[in-house]
Amino acid sequence: MLKIALAAGIIYEWVLGSPVSGLQSLGFAAMRTLCAMLLAWMVLEFARMLWLVAMSMDPRPSAERRNGAPR
């Protein structure tokens, strides 16, 4: 997930970032890229967590779960 987030942060800065014309603007661009990468990483991990929670749920109806599986 970190590799995807890093790519998303770089793409964000490349497409939407302001032009780099000096050393100070390069530092700001690097910080914006880092922030975008961390945000993308958090979103990806949250989506992964939701997927794992959804896949761990028991698909049986509630009555069957309560009474046990029919034999």
C-alpha positions, -999 to +999 in steps of 0.1 A: +000+000+000+029+024+007+042+021-028+008+030-043+005+059-019+040+071-028+030+070-065-002+088-058+016+116-038+041+121-066+014+122-093-006+147-072+023+170-069+033+166-105-002+173-119-016+198-094+015+213-077+029+247-083+061+251-104+094+247-085+116+278-091+140+277-062+153+258-032+125+270-009+097+261-033+114+227-038+111+221+000+074+231+000+068+208-030+085+179-011+063+186+020+031+187-002+041+154-018+047+139+016+014+151+029-004+138-002+014+105+002+004+101+038-032+110+031-034+084+002-018+058+025-044+065+052-073+062+027-059+030+012-054+014+046-089+024+057-103+009+025-083-023+032-095-024+067-132-021+056-127-049+031-112-072+057-140-064+081-166-071+054-150-104+044-148-115+081-186-113+086-206-145+089-228-148+058-254-170+075-288-156+085-290-146+122-315-174+131-291-200+118-262-184+137-281-184+170-294-220+168-263-235+153-260-251+119-286-277+110-273-313+110 
